[in-house]
């Protein structure tokens, strides 16, 4: 299916695009009315790299008051993807059927405030600690993209943040970096299994505040997995794999998902292992997410000094996004 019909299909709020080129408006002078608090004199990037994805500030609305239901009470297919988080003995799942429409969830478990983020164009799901010094930040969507990746903003200073790196790139917070919380991009079935280890009810699942707000369970990114080139991106492309092949990023290194799938498990220096098993659907393939391509589950764990295996921070990104932010680092394919 051609890109525009697949993306638009009556869901124009997502990107609000009428051509295959981004809407160019990278002059900060054109942004000040919408962003009166943003200090555009502070920036670590070129404004030429910022593209207008279409929606205005929070046009893709973040979830600020998340609602959860017991996993045993949620009718979610086992194969559907979720971002699973376990903090202080509480397990929560954030289904991509919601995150493709909202991209950001501001949440808190116990004393830990955090933000769950997902950029559909890069397939990048990251959970950030919202604390920066004594300040707790709340995040929203700018409607801007850089390297096809979500540019977030904090509501306290309206600084802009790169989701892929967790770094503030524009505004008073420029140069600050958010801490990342270990999380898994996993199937709902795998989440429930993990959650049972800390919660006999199998954990909690994010559910819509309003079921009628969006077409939850349907992706507005139909066929994105199958494109030859990424959308709204003009940067360097990887030589090792196709631009929209998935890679597993741990720190500043990356392995092709195909290699990990072939081997089942890879052990890297420092006592870290990367494993794969089947059973997770892509949220960027078929219209009904549960019918999407089985891209499998990735687990990255590191061995502690006392011999325990604990979750490490990782992401499953499209290869072009890794190349954009790590232009000289090779993707390991063998």
Secondary structure, DSSP 8 states (H G I E B T S, - for coil): --HHHHHHTT-TTTT--SSSS-B----GGGTTTT-TT--TT-BSS-GGGEEE-S--TTSS--BSS-EEEEGGG----TTSEEEEEEETTEEEEEEHHHHHHH-EEEEEETTEEEEEEEETTTTEEEEEE-EETTEE--EEEEEEEETTEEEEEETTT--EEETTTTEEEESTTTT-B--B---EEEEHHHHHHHHTTT-TT--EEEE-SSTTSS-TTB-S-TTGGG-SS-TT--S---SSS-TTSEEEEETTEEEEHHHHHHHSEEEETTTEEEEEES--B-SSSSSBGGGS-B--EEEEEEE-TTS-EEE---EEEEHHHHHHHSTTS-EE--
